[in-house]
Amino acid sequence: MSVAQRCLSMVKGRHRFVFRYAEGRESDLLASFVALASDPGSEFDWLDAAVLSYQMGQRFSRELESVAQCE
């Protein structure tokens, strides 16, 4: 059984951030957000991390809702 691939992306000024991750590896993605936001040389900041984390949570919530409706 193959694991579904997910993608989150954001455009910020002249930068484009694209994060691809395997379903079930959301905690690794969050760790990547923290690492990037902590890096003073990165254009990715804590607000960016919060926005993408929120988007990921919203997607997860919609998926749980659709599974609950099927039961």
Summary of the structure (lengths in Angstrom):
residues: 71
radius of gyration: 13.9
end to end distance: 22.6
largest distance: 47.6
contacts: 153
relative contact order: 0.15
helix: 54%
strand: 23%
